[in-house]
């Protein structure tokens, strides 16, 4: 028989764990909102995402705070807008310890915190926040299953974590799929049953065999990571833990194609989002409230019964989760803001391409602060990510567009993605969902544009965006990538390596 004090401790710890939900946070790498079968894509099959959306809530207006991997993930971790995070607001930056992060706050409250796959990356974490003080446990069961995808078996990693975690603690598990990030094996989609002739080519891309195959390859990788999600749900169900687990499924930024990832357009910032929580929230609902990645952290804290730090700019989604309604739940969630500074090093001196954007039900307003620069990087600059026009990266679609840019059937799409842009853009999103027709110079929409411009500026000002005061600290933030570390940052980088002898330079 257990001593009374031990029995009491066991009862307290069991009650403590039962009152706090487990959290399974699933974030894919480079997936636009439209590319799930639940959202209506006719080719891709995503039964894992679809189950979460059907048994829980599907969010029609979910947006990343920044359409770039690391700053997007930094916003998730901190519950703050990326422009408040200093070097954490750029790719290959660093997230300083002075910014409270959700994983530390949950760990301090008794959660067992772990992750598999891609965490807060790409960044130079050796300076301050490292994997071990962000996620505590890196669970990576490696098994080369397929030549086109990561060697990490996400499902086995999750199973290993569950088998070894403390039974009396709630958990926070970050499933960071590396898919559908490039590179792709050309033709892998077709090889696995995805018919390129049936994929939907958005009108801002040229319709060619190369582009169709590229999209099919992208969709294959979405299906790959979703299959792991589906298996994770079944594991939780078998263990009897699904009913007390908050499951959140989203992505960090949009598809890795021109005029999508690292842009302010919908295919770059509009994210898939579905949330389920057993029978604790009413399922089969579609919600139109505008939500943002900065809203996840305060949501997790509130559900865990913890105080939300004053620094967090995100707003908890708990009221929406607890509601039994569909449509617009909170009237003031009728817009959201996002932005971007520097994604890759693709202009002389690492110059940024600063953008801010506000989305409403009817309009999208974009402010481009340096329209004299090329939005996708200089055409003749050898960037950190594969040659000229390097903000976007590389891939079959980009290469096809560059090769055929003078072809009349490609030229318009090429100009949309690679040519310089005006200082302001305005789109009527319901009539122009692909944002092809800029209304900024149309006098009919002058009043609307000025209202959106004022609302965006107020949001920036109130949240401490340096751009609101004409400042640009991002110009001075280093690009911490080993082969691009130069000048005054080189010595700092070397000193950091000395303090972390097991770390090696990134190749």
ChimeraX attribute file (.defattr): number of C-alpha atoms within 10 A of each C-alpha:
attribute: neighborCount
match mode: 1-to-1
recipient: residues
	/A:1	4
	/A:2	8
	/A:3	8
	/A:4	9
	/A:5	9
	/A:6	10
	/A:7	12
	/A:8	12
	/A:9	12
	/A:10	14
	/A:11	13
	/A:12	13
	/A:13	16
	/A:14	15
	/A:15	13
	/A:16	14
	/A:17	19
	/A:18	14
	/A:19	14
	/A:20	24
	/A:21	24
	/A:22	26
	/A:23	23
	/A:24	22
	/A:25	19
	/A:26	21
	/A:27	26
	/A:28	25
	/A:29	25
	/A:30	30
	/A:31	31
	/A:32	25
	/A:33	26
	/A:34	18
	/A:35	25
	/A:36	24
	/A:37	16
	/A:38	20
	/A:39	16
	/A:40	11
	/A:41	16
	/A:42	13
	/A:43	19
	/A:44	20
	/A:45	22
	/A:46	23
	/A:47	17
	/A:48	21
	/A:49	27
	/A:50	19
	/A:51	18
	/A:52	26
	/A:53	24
	/A:54	17
	/A:55	19
	/A:56	26
	/A:57	24
	/A:58	27
	/A:59	23
	/A:60	21
	/A:61	24
	/A:62	23
	/A:63	31
	/A:64	31
	/A:65	31
	/A:66	35
	/A:67	33
	/A:68	30
	/A:69	27
	/A:70	27
	/A:71	36
	/A:72	29
	/A:73	29
	/A:74	28
	/A:75	32
	/A:76	26
	/A:77	24
	/A:78	28
	/A:79	29
	/A:80	28
	/A:81	30
	/A:82	27
	/A:83	26
	/A:84	19
	/A:85	20
	/A:86	18
	/A:87	23
	/A:88	26
	/A:89	29
	/A:90	32
	/A:91	25
	/A:92	26
	/A:93	23
	/A:94	30
	/A:95	28
	/A:96	17
	/A:97	13
	/A:98	9
	/A:99	19
	/A:100	17
	/A:101	24
	/A:102	22
	/A:103	25
	/A:104	17
	/A:105	17
	/A:106	20
	/A:107	19
	/A:108	10
	/A:109	16
	/A:110	17
	/A:111	24
	/A:112	23
	/A:113	24
	/A:114	23
	/A:115	26
	/A:116	25
	/A:117	22
	/A:118	19
	/A:119	23
	/A:120	25
	/A:121	18
	/A:122	19
	/A:123	24
	/A:124	23
	/A:125	18
	/A:126	16
	/A:127	18
	/A:128	14
	/A:129	19
	/A:130	18
	/A:131	17
	/A:132	10
	/A:133	15
	/A:134	22
	/A:135	23
	/A:136	16
	/A:137	16
	/A:138	19
	/A:139	22
	/A:140	19
	/A:141	18
	/A:142	13
	/A:143	12
	/A:144	12
	/A:145	11
	/A:146	9
	/A:147	10
	/A:148	17
	/A:149	20
	/A:150	17
	/A:151	15
	/A:152	19
	/A:153	19
	/A:154	27
	/A:155	22
	/A:156	19
	/A:157	21
	/A:158	25
	/A:159	16
	/A:160	14
	/A:161	22
	/A:162	16
	/A:163	10
	/A:164	8
	/A:165	14
	/A:166	12
	/A:167	13
	/A:168	18
	/A:169	21
	/A:170	27
	/A:171	25
	/A:172	24
	/A:173	25
	/A:174	23
	/A:175	27
	/A:176	21
	/A:177	28
	/A:178	21
	/A:179	28
	/A:180	25
	/A:181	18
	/A:182	20
	/A:183	16
	/A:184	21
	/A:185	14
	/A:186	18
	/A:187	18
	/A:188	20
	/A:189	23
	/A:190	17
	/A:191	12
	/A:192	11
	/A:193	11
	/A:194	21
	/A:195	14
	/A:196	22
	/A:197	13
	/A:198	11
	/A:199	19
	/A:200	15
	/A:201	15
	/A:202	10
	/A:203	11
	/A:204	19
	/A:205	21
	/A:206	21
	/A:207	16
	/A:208	17
	/A:209	13
	/A:210	19
	/A:211	23
	/A:212	25
	/A:213	23
	/A:214	26
	/A:215	25
	/A:216	29
	/A:217	26
	/A:218	28
	/A:219	26
	/A:220	27
	/A:221	25
	/A:222	25
	/A:223	23
	/A:224	17
	/A:225	27
	/A:226	24
	/A:227	18
	/A:228	19
	/A:229	25
	/A:230	18
	/A:231	17
	/A:232	22
	/A:233	20
	/A:234	15
	/A:235	17
	/A:236	17
	/A:237	13
	/A:238	10
	/A:239	10
	/A:240	11
	/A:241	15
	/A:242	23
	/A:243	16
	/A:244	20
	/A:245	24
	/A:246	22
	/A:247	22
	/A:248	22
	/A:249	23
	/A:250	23
	/A:251	30
	/A:252	32
	/A:253	34
	/A:254	35
	/A:255	29
	/A:256	27
	/A:257	25
	/A:258	27
	/A:259	26
	/A:260	24
	/A:261	28
	/A:262	32
	/A:263	28
	/A:264	28
	/A:265	23
	/A:266	24
	/A:267	29
	/A:268	28
	/A:269	34
	/A:270	28
	/A:271	31
	/A:272	29
	/A:273	24
	/A:274	25
	/A:275	24
	/A:276	27
	/A:277	23
	/A:278	18
	/A:279	12
	/A:280	14
	/A:281	20
	/A:282	18
	/A:283	22
	/A:284	18
	/A:285	21
	/A:286	19
	/A:287	22
	/A:288	19
	/A:289	24
	/A:290	23
	/A:291	27
	/A:292	28
	/A:293	29
	/A:294	27
	/A:295	23
	/A:296	24
	/A:297	28
	/A:298	27
	/A:299	21
	/A:300	24
	/A:301	21
	/A:302	15
	/A:303	17
	/A:304	19
	/A:305	13
	/A:306	15
	/A:307	10
	/A:308	20
	/A:309	15
	/A:310	6
	/A:311	13
	/A:312	21
	/A:313	20
	/A:314	22
	/A:315	19
	/A:316	21
	/A:317	20
	/A:318	17
	/A:319	11
	/A:320	17
	/A:321	22
	/A:322	11
	/A:323	12
	/A:324	13
	/A:325	15
	/A:326	18
	/A:327	12
	/A:328	15
	/A:329	17
	/A:330	14
	/A:331	9
	/A:332	9
	/A:333	15
	/A:334	16
	/A:335	21
	/A:336	21
	/A:337	26
	/A:338	26
	/A:339	25
	/A:340	25
	/A:341	25
	/A:342	26
	/A:343	32
	/A:344	26
	/A:345	24
	/A:346	31
	/A:347	26
	/A:348	12
	/A:349	9
	/A:350	20
	/A:351	18
	/A:352	26
	/A:353	26
	/A:354	20
	/A:355	23
	/A:356	23
	/A:357	25
	/A:358	22
	/A:359	26
	/A:360	17
	/A:361	15
	/A:362	13
	/A:363	21
	/A:364	24
	/A:365	28
	/A:366	27
	/A:367	21
	/A:368	21
	/A:369	18
	/A:370	17
	/A:371	16
	/A:372	12
	/A:373	18
	/A:374	20
	/A:375	27
	/A:376	25
	/A:377	30
	/A:378	21
	/A:379	17
	/A:380	12
	/A:381	16
	/A:382	17
	/A:383	22
	/A:384	20
	/A:385	16
	/A:386	16
	/A:387	17
	/A:388	21
	/A:389	27
	/A:390	24
	/A:391	29
	/A:392	27
	/A:393	25
	/A:394	19
	/A:395	18
	/A:396	19
	/A:397	23
	/A:398	23
	/A:399	13
	/A:400	17
	/A:401	24
	/A:402	17
	/A:403	11
	/A:404	15
	/A:405	17
	/A:406	12
	/A:407	11
	/A:408	9
	/A:409	13
	/A:410	20
	/A:411	15
	/A:412	16
	/A:413	21
	/A:414	23
	/A:415	14
	/A:416	15
	/A:417	23
	/A:418	23
	/A:419	18
	/A:420	17
	/A:421	17
	/A:422	15
	/A:423	14
	/A:424	20
	/A:425	19
	/A:426	25
	/A:427	24
	/A:428	20
	/A:429	19
	/A:430	11
	/A:431	11
	/A:432	13
	/A:433	15
	/A:434	17
	/A:435	22
	/A:436	16
	/A:437	14
	/A:438	16
	/A:439	18
	/A:440	20
	/A:441	12
	/A:442	10
	/A:443	10
	/A:444	10
	/A:445	14
	/A:446	13
	/A:447	10
	/A:448	14
	/A:449	24
	/A:450	13
	/A:451	12
	/A:452	21
	/A:453	18
	/A:454	11
	/A:455	15
	/A:456	23
	/A:457	19
	/A:458	14
	/A:459	15
	/A:460	20
	/A:461	14
	/A:462	10
	/A:463	17
	/A:464	14
	/A:465	20
	/A:466	16
	/A:467	18
	/A:468	16
	/A:469	11
	/A:470	8
	/A:471	10
	/A:472	15
	/A:473	11
	/A:474	21
	/A:475	14
	/A:476	11
	/A:477	19
	/A:478	22
	/A:479	25
	/A:480	23
	/A:481	20
	/A:482	15
	/A:483	11
	/A:484	14
	/A:485	16
	/A:486	14
	/A:487	9
	/A:488	9
	/A:489	14
	/A:490	15
	/A:491	12
	/A:492	13
	/A:493	19
	/A:494	13
	/A:495	11
	/A:496	15
	/A:497	16
	/A:498	11
	/A:499	11
	/A:500	12
	/A:501	8
	/A:502	7
	/A:503	11
	/A:504	10
	/A:505	11
	/A:506	9
	/A:507	6
